[in-house]
Amino acid sequence: MGYLKYTPYIYLIFALYFIYEAIVKWNDPDATPWLSVMIAALAIFMFFFRRKYAKKMQDRNNQS
């Protein structure tokens, strides 16, 4: 289960991609970048949430 330590970083990769996509769409007058911005914000939130949850579970396992 060592790979679970690295899975939150996938959310950061998604966030960077959607931030890039939003910047590209920002210059296009026909496109709306807001969906990409919201997905990037959600990915950043999920990164911090998963990291905090993993730390909490690790502390819980160390107490046992």
Secondary structure in CASP SS format (residue, H / E / C, confidence):
PFRMAT SS
TARGET T0000
AUTHOR 0000-0000-0000
METHOD secondary structure of the structure
MODEL  1
M C 1.00
G H 1.00
Y H 1.00
L H 1.00
K H 1.00
Y C 1.00
T C 1.00
P H 1.00
Y H 1.00
I H 1.00
Y H 1.00
L H 1.00
I H 1.00
F H 1.00
A H 1.00
L H 1.00
Y H 1.00
F H 1.00
I H 1.00
Y H 1.00
E H 1.00
A H 1.00
I H 1.00
V H 1.00
K H 1.00
W H 1.00
N C 1.00
D C 1.00
P C 1.00
D C 1.00
A C 1.00
T C 1.00
P C 1.00
W H 1.00
L H 1.00
S H 1.00
V H 1.00
M H 1.00
I H 1.00
A H 1.00
A H 1.00
L H 1.00
A H 1.00
I H 1.00
F H 1.00
M H 1.00
F H 1.00
F H 1.00
F H 1.00
R H 1.00
R H 1.00
K H 1.00
Y H 1.00
A H 1.00
K H 1.00
K H 1.00
M H 1.00
Q H 1.00
D H 1.00
R H 1.00
N H 1.00
N H 1.00
Q H 1.00
S C 1.00
END
